[in-house]
Amino acid sequence: IAERTIGYDRIDEKGIRVGKGIEWSFRKYLNGKDGKVLKQKIAKGQWKPIRDVNEVDPQDGYDVVSTIDVYIQDIAHHALLKQLEHYSADHGCVVVMETKTGHIKAISNLGRANDGSYYETQNYAITESHEPGSTFKLVDLIAVLDDKKADTSTVYDSKGGRIQYYGRSVKDSNGKGYGKISLARGFELSSNTILVQSVYDSYKSNPKQFVDRINSYGLNKPLGLLIKGEGIPVIPQPGTNRWSGVALPWMAFGYGLSVTPLQTLTLYNAVANDGVMVKPIFVSEIKEWNKTIKKFDTQVINPKICSQETLDKVHAVLENVVKKGTGSKLYSKDFSMAGKTGTAQVNYKDKSKLYYASSFVGYFPADEPKYSCIVVVHKPNVAAGYYG
C-alpha cells in the first residue's frame, strides 16, 4: 500500500544508485553516515580491531514522518482497486488531502500487470499530466462569476447540443442538449455547450484575462513538490504558437491543455478551504528519535483565489452536482459532499486508439470541508460504463 509514494533508494544491477518517492527525495536525511574502525590483518585472512573504539562513530539517519494516514490509505487503496477491477481499467489513482493543511492523507496509484492484477506502478497522481475534461469547468465557473461576466442564473441556449467554432464542433454528451438553462444548471449537468458559450462570449475579445486567472492559481507550472518526477502542465498562452481560435473554447471544457490529478485537486481544495490555495505536502517533519529536526509547514500558493461572494455561489453549485447533477449516484442524505465529475476522451485524434479517463473530484463534508479527494480511472471497459 502506497509503495510507489514511499518509494525506494537502492543500487541497481549496473551499480547505479536509483530511487523514487519519499525515500529517494529525502535520502540525505534518511541515510546517516558510516563509521570507521582501524583493523589489522592477521593470519588466515582474519582482521582484528586495533582499538576498542571507532575512529569515526557511525551516525543513524533521521526519521522522516509522512503525512499519510494508514487507515484512510487502506480505504482509498481498496476502493480504487475494486473499481479498477469492476471496470477492467488500465490504471487509476486516488488522492485524499486534508483541506486546511495540504497534508496528503492517502495516495494510491494502481496499474494493471500482464496477468490482469493491479499493483503500485508509477505515481500517476503526480506524474501524469493529461487533458482533464469537465473537472476543469470549475475554472470557468469561478472566472465568469468573479469577473462579473455572468451569474449562476444567466440563461444560455444549448442549441440542440452542438455549437461550432472555426468549423469544429462542441457537443453535449447526451447528443441533444438541454434546451435553455441557467449557467448553474449547465454546470450541474456538465453541459459542454453551456460552459463553452459562457467562457467564449465572456473572454473572446480578451482571452488573456481568462488565462491569467489560470496562471494565478499556478496551474501553468509544476507545484514544486519535494517528491521528484512531477508532470509538466500545459496551458496555452495567448500570443504563442500554441494559441489558436479554438484554444479558448476548447480550454473551457478541459481540452487542449493538460494538468496533473494533484493540480486539479489543489484547485478544488482551495474552494473547500475558503479560497486559500495550499501546496500538497507528503512529509510533515524530520525527527531524531523524539526531537524535531525540521518541520514542513503549510505553504500558501494563493491566499484568496476569488471573492467570497463567488466562493459562496460555487460551493452551492458543487453541492448541487452531487444532489441533483452528474454526481447524484454519490448523494447521501446523511453525508454531504460537493464536487464535479469528468469524462475526458484520450487519444481522440486517432479513433482506433481512443479511450476515456473518468474522474471525480470534490470535498466533504460539504458545509465544513475536512478533506478533498480526487479519483481518476483510465481506460475503463466501455461496456461496463465510462462516465465520471
Phi, psi and chi 1 to 4 in degrees:
 res  aa     phi    psi   chi1   chi2   chi3   chi4
   1 ILE       -  130.1  -78.5 -178.9      -      -
   2 ALA    60.9   19.0      -      -      -      -
   3 GLU   -55.0  -39.9 -176.3 -178.5    3.5      -
   4 ARG   -72.1  -29.3 -165.5   56.9  178.1   66.9
   5 THR   -80.5  -41.7  -58.6      -      -      -
   6 ILE   -60.6  -43.3  -58.8  -56.9      -      -
   7 GLY    77.6 -161.6      -      -      -      -
   8 TYR  -158.6  167.0   57.4   84.3      -      -
   9 ASP  -145.8  108.7  170.7   11.2      -      -
  10 ARG  -150.7  170.7   58.8  174.3  175.0 -115.3
  11 ILE   -96.7  125.5  -52.5  -67.9      -      -
  12 ASP   -83.4 -177.8   70.3    5.2      -      -
  13 GLU   -64.7  -19.1   59.1  -80.4   -1.4      -
  14 LYS   -90.4    2.6  -63.4 -168.9 -176.5  109.0
  15 GLY    83.0   11.6      -      -      -      -
  16 ILE   -97.3  138.9  -63.4  163.6      -      -
  17 ARG   -80.2  125.3 -165.1  166.3  170.4 -166.4
  18 VAL  -132.2  161.7  -67.1      -      -      -
  19 GLY  -173.5  172.8      -      -      -      -
  20 LYS  -150.7  162.7  -67.0  -84.0 -169.9  -76.8
  21 GLY    68.4 -158.5      -      -      -      -
  22 ILE   -62.9  -42.3  -68.2  172.6      -      -
  23 GLU   -61.8  -37.8 -163.8  154.3  -47.5      -
  24 TRP   -75.6  -44.6  178.3 -111.9      -      -
  25 SER   -68.6  -25.4  -60.1      -      -      -
  26 PHE  -112.3   23.6  -71.3   83.3      -      -
  27 ARG   -62.0  -29.6   62.0 -168.5 -176.0  -81.3
  28 LYS   -65.3  -27.2   72.2  170.8 -169.4 -168.5
  29 TYR   -84.9  -35.4  -64.9  106.4      -      -
  30 LEU   -78.5  -28.9  -72.8  164.0      -      -
  31 ASN   -75.9  -29.9  -77.0  -34.0      -      -
  32 GLY    69.4 -170.4      -      -      -      -
  33 LYS  -132.2  140.5  -66.1 -170.9  173.9   73.7
  34 ASP   -69.9  147.9  -70.5  -19.8      -      -
  35 GLY   -89.6  172.8      -      -      -      -
  36 LYS  -134.0  139.4  -71.4 -166.5  169.1   77.6
  37 VAL  -135.4  140.6   62.0      -      -      -
  38 LEU   -85.4  132.0  -81.1  175.8      -      -
  39 LYS  -131.0  158.0  -69.1 -172.8  175.4 -172.5
  40 GLN  -119.3  137.3  178.5 -175.3    4.1      -
  41 LYS   -79.0  130.3 -165.5  170.1 -171.0 -178.3
  42 ILE  -120.4 -167.1   52.6  174.2      -      -
  43 ALA   -58.3  155.7      -      -      -      -
  44 LYS    57.7   32.1  -63.9 -176.4 -179.3  169.8
  45 GLY    68.7   16.3      -      -      -      -
  46 GLN   -86.9  156.9  -59.6  -70.9  -44.9      -
  47 TRP  -121.7  140.7  -67.9   84.6      -      -
  48 LYS  -126.3  140.6   72.1  160.7 -167.9  177.4
  49 PRO   -61.9  142.2  -16.4   28.4      -      -
  50 ILE   -79.0  -36.2  -72.1  176.1      -      -
  51 ARG  -131.8  167.8  -68.2 -167.1  -67.4 -177.6
  52 ASP   -78.5  -14.8  -71.3  -18.5      -      -
  53 VAL  -110.4  157.2  -66.4      -      -      -
  54 ASN   -73.4  144.6  -63.9  -39.3      -      -
  55 GLU   -69.7  -42.9  -58.0  -58.9  -46.9      -
  56 VAL  -130.1  121.9  177.7      -      -      -
  57 ASP   -73.3  141.1  -76.9  -32.3      -      -
  58 PRO   -69.4  151.5   23.6  -28.6      -      -
  59 GLN  -118.5  128.4  -97.4  179.7  -50.9      -
  60 ASP   -67.0  149.8  -78.0  -17.0      -      -
  61 GLY   -72.4  164.6      -      -      -      -
  62 TYR   -81.8  166.2  -65.7  131.3      -      -
  63 ASP   -90.9  134.6  -65.7  -25.4      -      -
  64 VAL  -104.2  122.3  170.2      -      -      -
  65 VAL   -99.5  113.5 -177.0      -      -      -
  66 SER   -82.0  162.9   90.3      -      -      -
  67 THR   -85.8   -8.5   55.9      -      -      -
  68 ILE   -66.3  134.4  -69.4  170.8      -      -
  69 ASP   -99.5  116.4  177.5  -53.5      -      -
  70 VAL   -61.8  -29.8   73.5      -      -      -
  71 TYR   -72.7  -46.0  -61.6  106.2      -      -
  72 ILE   -64.2  -39.8  -58.7  176.6      -      -
  73 GLN   -58.6  -43.7  178.5   69.5   33.0      -
  74 ASP   -61.7  -44.6 -172.1   52.3      -      -
  75 ILE   -65.3  -47.4  -67.2  163.4      -      -
  76 ALA   -61.4  -45.5      -      -      -      -
  77 HIS   -59.1  -49.0  171.8   95.0      -      -
  78 HIS   -73.9  -30.7  -74.4   98.7      -      -
  79 ALA   -67.2  -42.0      -      -      -      -
  80 LEU   -64.3  -46.9  177.3   66.6      -      -
  81 LEU   -56.7  -44.2  179.0   61.2      -      -
  82 LYS   -59.9  -43.9 -177.3  179.5  152.7 -162.6
  83 GLN   -70.8  -39.7  -67.1  -54.3   87.0      -
  84 LEU   -60.8  -41.7  -68.2  175.6      -      -
  85 GLU   -67.3  -43.4  -72.9  174.4  -15.3      -
  86 HIS   -61.5  -39.9  177.4   75.7      -      -
  87 TYR   -98.9    9.5  -70.8   97.7      -      -
  88 SER    44.7   44.3  -50.2      -      -      -
  89 ALA   -78.4  162.6      -      -      -      -
  90 ASP   -77.4  -48.8 -179.4   72.6      -      -
  91 HIS  -161.6  169.0   66.2  -87.9      -      -
  92 GLY  -167.9  168.8      -      -      -      -
  93 CYS  -145.8  158.1   64.7      -      -      -
  94 VAL  -141.8  139.3   55.0      -      -      -
  95 VAL  -133.7  133.8 -173.5      -      -      -
  96 VAL  -116.5  126.3 -178.9      -      -      -
  97 MET  -123.2  138.5 -179.1  161.8  156.7      -
  98 GLU   -77.2  123.8 -166.1  170.3   59.1      -
  99 THR   -56.4  -50.4  -57.2      -      -      -
 100 LYS   -73.3  -36.8  -65.0  -89.6 -178.2  -83.7
 101 THR   -99.3  -22.9   61.3      -      -      -
 102 GLY    82.2    3.8      -      -      -      -
 103 HIS   -65.5  129.4  -76.1 -168.3      -      -
 104 ILE   -81.1  112.7  -60.1  -60.2      -      -
 105 LYS   -89.3  -24.0  -70.1  -65.1  173.9 -173.7
 106 ALA  -156.4  142.6      -      -      -      -
 107 ILE  -150.3  122.2  176.1  167.2      -      -
 108 SER  -129.1  134.0 -174.5      -      -      -
 109 ASN  -130.5  108.2  -64.6  -81.1      -      -
 110 LEU  -119.8  130.9  -64.0  172.7      -      -
 111 GLY  -123.1  158.7      -      -      -      -
 112 ARG   -88.1  131.5 -171.8  164.0   54.0 -172.0
 113 ALA   -84.1  171.6      -      -      -      -
 114 ASN   -60.2  -29.2  -68.8  -26.5      -      -
 115 ASP   -86.0    5.3   65.7   -0.6      -      -
 116 GLY    91.0   -8.6      -      -      -      -
 117 SER   -80.9  166.8   65.8      -      -      -
 118 TYR  -115.4  143.7  -68.2   91.5      -      -
 119 TYR  -148.2  165.6   67.7  108.3      -      -
 120 GLU   -69.9  105.5  -79.1  -93.2  -29.5      -
 121 THR  -101.0 -111.9   48.1      -      -      -
 122 GLN   -91.0  163.1   72.9 -174.6   62.0      -
 123 ASN   -84.4   77.0 -153.3  -33.4      -      -
 124 TYR   -55.5  -37.8  -59.8  111.3      -      -
 125 ALA   -59.7  -32.5      -      -      -      -
 126 ILE   -96.3  -39.3  -70.0  175.4      -      -
 127 THR   -94.4  -27.1   61.9      -      -      -
 128 GLU   -87.8  101.7 -168.0  166.6   37.5      -
 129 SER   -93.2  118.9 -178.3      -      -      -
 130 HIS  -148.1  168.4   62.4   91.9      -      -
 131 GLU   -65.8  122.8  -68.9  175.6  -52.1      -
 132 PRO   -81.1  -22.0   27.3  -31.3      -      -
 133 GLY    73.0 -143.2      -      -      -      -
 134 SER   -67.1  -17.4  -65.5      -      -      -
 135 THR   -64.9  -20.6   53.7      -      -      -
 136 PHE   -74.5  -13.4 -159.5   77.0      -      -
 137 LYS   -62.5  -16.8  -71.9  172.3 -176.3  166.3
 138 LEU   -59.0  -37.6  177.8   63.6      -      -
 139 VAL   -61.0  -42.8  175.4      -      -      -
 140 ASP   -56.9  -50.8  -52.5   -6.9      -      -
 141 LEU   -61.6  -46.9 -171.0   62.2      -      -
 142 ILE   -60.6  -45.4  -65.7  170.7      -      -
 143 ALA   -63.2  -53.3      -      -      -      -
 144 VAL   -66.7  -32.7  -64.0      -      -      -
 145 LEU   -72.6  -45.1  -66.5  176.6      -      -
 146 ASP   -71.1  -33.1 -146.4   42.9      -      -
 147 ASP   -87.4    7.8  -68.0  -25.1      -      -
 148 LYS    56.7   35.4  -58.0  -87.1 -166.8  -81.8
 149 LYS   -85.7  -27.9  -54.5  -80.9 -168.0 -173.8
 150 ALA  -158.6  171.0      -      -      -      -
 151 ASP  -123.6  170.6 -158.3   -3.2      -      -
 152 THR   -61.8  -24.5   46.3      -      -      -
 153 SER   -90.7   -5.4   57.4      -      -      -
 154 THR   -60.4  130.9  -54.4      -      -      -
 155 VAL   -96.7  135.7  173.1      -      -      -
 156 TYR  -124.9  154.3  -65.6   88.9      -      -
 157 ASP  -100.0  120.7 -174.7  -11.8      -      -
 158 SER   -76.8   -2.0   59.6      -      -      -
 159 LYS    51.5   48.0  -62.8  179.1 -179.3  168.9
 160 GLY    70.6   14.5      -      -      -      -
 161 GLY    83.2   16.9      -      -      -      -
 162 ARG  -152.4  126.7  179.3 -170.8  -70.9 -106.9
 163 ILE  -130.7  158.1   49.9  177.5      -      -
 164 GLN  -123.8  141.5  -76.4 -152.2  -38.3      -
 165 TYR  -132.0  121.7  -64.3   94.3      -      -
 166 TYR    50.3   42.1  -60.3   91.0      -      -
 167 GLY    78.0    3.1      -      -      -      -
 168 ARG  -113.4  140.2  -70.6  175.2   67.1 -176.8
 169 SER   -93.4  142.1  -67.6      -      -      -
 170 VAL  -110.7  123.9  173.0      -      -      -
 171 LYS  -120.8  152.1  -61.5 -169.4  -78.8 -101.0
 172 ASP   -86.9  147.7  -80.5  -34.9      -      -
 173 SER   -65.4  -24.5   60.6      -      -      -
 174 ASN   -82.1   -6.4   70.4   -5.7      -      -
 175 GLY    80.6   -7.6      -      -      -      -
 176 LYS  -135.0    0.7   57.5 -176.5 -169.5  -65.1
 177 GLY    78.3 -172.5      -      -      -      -
 178 TYR  -130.7   20.1  -57.1   93.2      -      -
 179 GLY    68.8 -146.5      -      -      -      -
 180 LYS   -98.7  117.9  -68.0 -179.5  177.4  175.2
 181 ILE  -138.4  165.7   54.4  172.1      -      -
 182 SER   -75.0  162.0   70.0      -      -      -
 183 LEU   -57.7  -43.5  176.8   61.3      -      -
 184 ALA   -60.6  -46.1      -      -      -      -
 185 ARG   -66.5  -36.4 -170.0   65.0 -173.7  141.0
 186 GLY   -59.9  -39.7      -      -      -      -
 187 PHE   -68.5  -43.9 -172.4   91.6      -      -
 188 GLU   -60.3  -36.6  -71.0  157.7   19.6      -
 189 LEU   -91.5   -1.8  -64.0  169.3      -      -
 190 SER    57.6   44.8 -157.6      -      -      -
 191 SER   -75.6  119.4  164.1      -      -      -
 192 ASN   -66.1  -42.1  -65.2  -27.0      -      -
 193 THR   -63.8  -39.5   56.9      -      -      -
 194 ILE   -67.9  -49.5  -58.5  -69.3      -      -
 195 LEU   -67.9  -39.3  -89.8  -63.5      -      -
 196 VAL   -66.4  -43.5  170.5      -      -      -
 197 GLN   -59.3  -43.9  -78.6 -176.4   83.1      -
 198 SER   -58.4  -47.4  177.8      -      -      -
 199 VAL   -70.4  -44.7  168.1      -      -      -
 200 TYR   -65.2  -45.6 -170.4   72.5      -      -
 201 ASP   -62.3  -34.3  -65.8   -7.3      -      -
 202 SER   -78.2  -33.3  -59.0      -      -      -
 203 TYR  -124.1    4.9  -62.6  100.8      -      -
 204 LYS   -60.5  -31.3   62.0 -173.5  174.3 -158.8
 205 SER   -83.8  -15.8   58.5      -      -      -
 206 ASN  -147.8   68.4 -176.1   12.1      -      -
 207 PRO   -61.2  -24.4   16.4  -26.4      -      -
 208 LYS   -59.6  -33.7 -172.7  174.7  179.7  -62.2
 209 GLN   -61.0  -39.9 -172.4 -177.5    7.2      -
 210 PHE   -69.8  -46.7 -177.1   71.4      -      -
 211 VAL   -67.3  -36.3  176.7      -      -      -
 212 ASP   -59.5  -33.5  -77.6   -9.6      -      -
 213 ARG   -67.2  -42.8 -178.9  176.3  -72.5  -86.8
 214 ILE   -59.2  -43.8  -60.9  172.0      -      -
 215 ASN   -64.7  -35.7  -62.6  -15.5      -      -
 216 SER   -67.2  -19.6   75.7      -      -      -
 217 TYR   -89.7    1.4  -59.6  156.1      -      -
 218 GLY    74.6   13.8      -      -      -      -
 219 LEU   -76.6   -7.7  -63.8  175.5      -      -
 220 ASN   -91.7    0.3   60.3  -33.6      -      -
 221 LYS  -145.6  161.0   54.7 -173.7 -169.2  -71.4
 222 PRO   -59.5  156.5  -23.4   33.5      -      -
 223 LEU   -70.0  -18.3  -72.6  158.7      -      -
 224 GLY    76.6   45.4      -      -      -      -
 225 LEU   -71.8  155.9  -55.9  171.9      -      -
 226 LEU   -76.6  -15.7  -69.8  171.0      -      -
 227 ILE   -86.6  133.5  -66.9 -177.6      -      -
 228 LYS   -74.9  160.0  -56.3  -77.9 -179.0  -73.5
 229 GLY    93.8   20.0      -      -      -      -
 230 GLU   -67.1  136.3 -163.3 -178.6  -14.0      -
 231 GLY   -65.5  150.0      -      -      -      -
 232 ILE   -93.9  119.4  -52.8  -65.2      -      -
 233 PRO   -74.7  156.5   26.9  -31.4      -      -
 234 VAL  -128.7  114.2  176.5      -      -      -
 235 ILE  -121.2  110.3  -54.9  -70.0      -      -
 236 PRO   -57.7  136.8  -20.6   31.2      -      -
 237 GLN  -111.9  132.5  -56.2  -71.2  -38.7      -
 238 PRO   -54.1  140.3  -24.5   33.5      -      -
 239 GLY    89.1   -2.6      -      -      -      -
 240 THR  -107.0  171.2   64.8      -      -      -
 241 ASN   -71.8  -10.6   58.7    4.0      -      -
 242 ARG   -79.0  -14.0  -86.7 -167.5  179.3  -83.9
 243 TRP   -88.0  141.5 -165.6  -99.6      -      -
 244 SER  -150.8  179.2   69.1      -      -      -
 245 GLY   -59.8  -34.4      -      -      -      -
 246 VAL   -88.0   -4.2  -65.7      -      -      -
 247 ALA   -56.5  -48.1      -      -      -      -
 248 LEU   -64.7  -54.0 -178.6   64.1      -      -
 249 PRO   -61.5  -34.4   13.8  -25.6      -      -
 250 TRP   -69.4  -39.0 -105.3 -118.4      -      -
 251 MET   -59.5  -35.9  -73.8  169.6  111.9      -
 252 ALA   -60.7  -26.0      -      -      -      -
 253 PHE  -117.1   27.9   67.2  125.5      -      -
 254 GLY    82.5   27.2      -      -      -      -
 255 TYR  -122.4  163.3  -71.9   96.0      -      -
 256 GLY    73.2    9.2      -      -      -      -
 257 LEU  -145.3  163.3   53.3   90.0      -      -
 258 SER  -143.2  142.4   73.7      -      -      -
 259 VAL  -140.7  163.8  -71.8      -      -      -
 260 THR   -89.4  157.5   64.7      -      -      -
 261 PRO   -54.1  -38.1  -28.5   35.6      -      -
 262 LEU   -67.5  -32.8 -158.9   54.3      -      -
 263 GLN   -67.6  -43.4  -77.2 -169.0  -57.2      -
 264 THR   -59.9  -44.8  -60.0      -      -      -
 265 LEU   -60.7  -40.0  179.0   62.2      -      -
 266 THR   -60.6  -37.2  -58.5      -      -      -
 267 LEU   -68.4  -47.3  175.2   62.7      -      -
 268 TYR   -64.6  -36.6  -82.7   76.7      -      -
 269 ASN   -63.6  -34.1 -169.7   76.4      -      -
 270 ALA   -64.0  -38.8      -      -      -      -
 271 VAL   -64.6  -41.6  169.7      -      -      -
 272 ALA   -65.3  -33.0      -      -      -      -
 273 ASN   -92.7   33.9 -165.4   23.1      -      -
 274 ASP    56.9   35.2 -127.6   21.8      -      -
 275 GLY    92.0   -6.2      -      -      -      -
 276 VAL   -89.4  116.2 -175.6      -      -      -
 277 MET   -91.7  119.8 -175.1 -178.5  -99.9      -
 278 VAL  -114.5  153.5  -64.0      -      -      -
 279 LYS   -80.8  136.4 -173.6  166.2  151.7  178.6
 280 PRO   -64.9  136.5  -13.1   25.3      -      -
 281 ILE  -128.9  145.9   47.9  177.0      -      -
 282 PHE  -109.3  -18.5  -68.3   85.6      -      -
 283 VAL  -127.2  128.5  168.0      -      -      -
 284 SER   -92.1  -35.7   56.5      -      -      -
 285 GLU  -162.3  164.0   58.8 -179.1  -30.8      -
 286 ILE  -110.9  131.2  -47.8  -75.2      -      -
 287 LYS  -128.3  152.6  -65.5 -178.7   93.8  161.5
 288 GLU  -117.8  105.4 -177.9  178.3   30.9      -
 289 TRP    53.3 -116.4  -61.9  104.1      -      -
 290 ASN  -103.2   11.5   54.0    4.5      -      -
 291 LYS  -100.2  128.9 -175.9  172.4   96.7 -166.9
 292 THR   -79.4  125.3  -61.4      -      -      -
 293 ILE   -92.3  -39.8  -59.5  -66.2      -      -
 294 LYS  -153.0  136.8 -177.3  174.2  175.8  143.2
 295 LYS  -112.6  141.4 -112.5 -172.0  143.9   44.4
 296 PHE  -105.2  104.0  -66.4   95.2      -      -
 297 ASP   -82.6  160.3  -64.6  -39.5      -      -
 298 THR   -62.1  131.3  -60.8      -      -      -
 299 GLN  -108.1  130.3  -83.6 -179.6  -86.3      -
 300 VAL   -92.4  123.5  174.7      -      -      -
 301 ILE   -84.4  -42.1  -62.9  170.9      -      -
 302 ASN  -146.3  118.0 -172.7  -44.0      -      -
 303 PRO   -68.7  -23.6   19.2  -27.0      -      -
 304 LYS  -157.7  105.6 -165.6   77.9  171.7  174.2
 305 ILE   -73.0  -19.2   60.6  166.2      -      -
 306 CYS  -167.5  178.2   60.2      -      -      -
 307 SER   -70.1  159.1   71.3      -      -      -
 308 GLN   -63.0  -37.1 -165.7   57.8   46.4      -
 309 GLU   -60.1  -44.7 -176.6 -170.5   -5.5      -
 310 THR   -63.8  -45.6  -62.6      -      -      -
 311 LEU   -57.0  -44.5  -86.7  174.0      -      -
 312 ASP   -59.7  -41.0  -67.2  -16.8      -      -
 313 LYS   -69.0  -41.9  -71.6  174.2 -178.5  171.9
 314 VAL   -63.8  -40.8  170.2      -      -      -
 315 HIS   -56.7  -45.6  -73.2  155.7      -      -
 316 ALA   -64.2  -42.7      -      -      -      -
 317 VAL   -67.1  -42.3  175.5      -      -      -
 318 LEU   -63.7  -34.1  -73.6  170.4      -      -
 319 GLU   -68.5  -37.3 -142.4  174.6  -36.9      -
 320 ASN   -70.1  -25.2  -80.8  -23.5      -      -
 321 VAL   -57.8  -40.3  169.0      -      -      -
 322 VAL   -80.3  -35.1  176.3      -      -      -
 323 LYS   -72.3  -43.4  -79.9 -176.9 -178.4  161.3
 324 LYS  -148.7   24.4   53.9  178.9 -171.8  176.9
 325 GLY  -122.4 -147.9      -      -      -      -
 326 THR   -69.4  -13.6   53.4      -      -      -
 327 GLY  -101.8   17.8      -      -      -      -
 328 SER   -66.4  -19.6   58.9      -      -      -
 329 LYS   -65.4  -20.1  -78.7 -171.9  177.9  151.8
 330 LEU   -85.1  -14.0  -86.2  174.6      -      -
 331 TYR   -61.4  135.8  178.6   69.6      -      -
 332 SER  -140.0  131.2  155.4      -      -      -
 333 LYS   -68.6  -18.9   64.0  179.0 -172.8   -9.7
 334 ASP   -91.5  -12.8  -55.1  -45.5      -      -
 335 PHE  -144.5  108.9 -171.6   82.1      -      -
 336 SER   -85.6  136.1   63.9      -      -      -
 337 MET  -135.1  159.1  -75.3  175.9  -90.2      -
 338 ALA  -140.9  147.1      -      -      -      -
 339 GLY   169.7 -163.4      -      -      -      -
 340 LYS  -148.3  138.9  177.4   79.4 -171.3   74.4
 341 THR   -88.7  159.3   55.7      -      -      -
 342 GLY  -146.1  139.4      -      -      -      -
 343 THR  -135.0  102.4  -47.9      -      -      -
 344 ALA  -106.1  138.4      -      -      -      -
 345 GLN   -81.5  136.4  -68.6 -173.3   -6.3      -
 346 VAL  -117.3  143.8 -174.4      -      -      -
 347 ASN    58.2   35.5  -63.5  -23.6      -      -
 348 TYR   -70.2  -14.1   48.6   83.2      -      -
 349 LYS   -71.8  -24.4  -69.3 -170.8  172.1   97.2
 350 ASP  -120.4  101.2  178.5   -8.4      -      -
 351 LYS   -57.6  -27.6  -69.8  -75.4 -176.9 -101.7
 352 SER   -70.9  -20.3   67.4      -      -      -
 353 LYS  -108.0    3.4  -67.7 -172.4 -179.5  142.6
 354 LEU   -63.1  135.2  178.0  118.3      -      -
 355 TYR  -147.1  177.4   72.1   84.8      -      -
 356 TYR  -112.8  148.7  -66.5   92.1      -      -
 357 ALA  -118.4  112.8      -      -      -      -
 358 SER  -103.1  138.1  -51.0      -      -      -
 359 SER  -145.0  160.8   55.8      -      -      -
 360 PHE  -142.5  136.2 -176.7   84.6      -      -
 361 VAL  -139.3  135.6   52.9      -      -      -
 362 GLY  -173.2 -160.4      -      -      -      -
 363 TYR  -149.7  162.6   50.9   85.4      -      -
 364 PHE  -156.9  154.9   56.8   96.3      -      -
 365 PRO   -62.1  153.2  -13.7   25.7      -      -
 366 ALA   -62.3  -36.3      -      -      -      -
 367 ASP   -83.1  -34.0   42.6   -4.0      -      -
 368 GLU  -131.9   74.7  -70.4  -86.7  -36.9      -
 369 PRO   -60.3  130.2  -20.5   32.2      -      -
 370 LYS  -107.0  -36.1 -173.9  162.9 -174.8 -159.3
 371 TYR  -133.5  148.5  -60.9  109.6      -      -
 372 SER  -115.5  159.2   60.2      -      -      -
 373 CYS  -152.9  142.6  176.0      -      -      -
 374 ILE  -128.8  142.2 -172.7  167.1      -      -
 375 VAL  -130.1  129.4 -173.6      -      -      -
 376 VAL  -128.2  128.6 -173.3      -      -      -
 377 VAL  -119.9  119.3  171.3      -      -      -
 378 HIS   -97.7  133.5  -85.5  -96.4      -      -
 379 LYS    60.7   52.2 -145.0  170.7 -178.8  174.7
 380 PRO   -68.1  154.0   25.1  -31.3      -      -
 381 ASN   -67.0  118.8  179.4  -22.7      -      -
 382 VAL   -58.6  -32.9  173.4      -      -      -
 383 ALA   -64.4  -30.7      -      -      -      -
 384 ALA   -82.4  -20.2      -      -      -      -
 385 GLY   124.3  144.9      -      -      -      -
 386 TYR  -139.4    0.6   59.6   88.6      -      -
 387 TYR   -75.0  140.0  -79.0  109.0      -      -
 388 GLY   -55.6      -      -      -      -      -
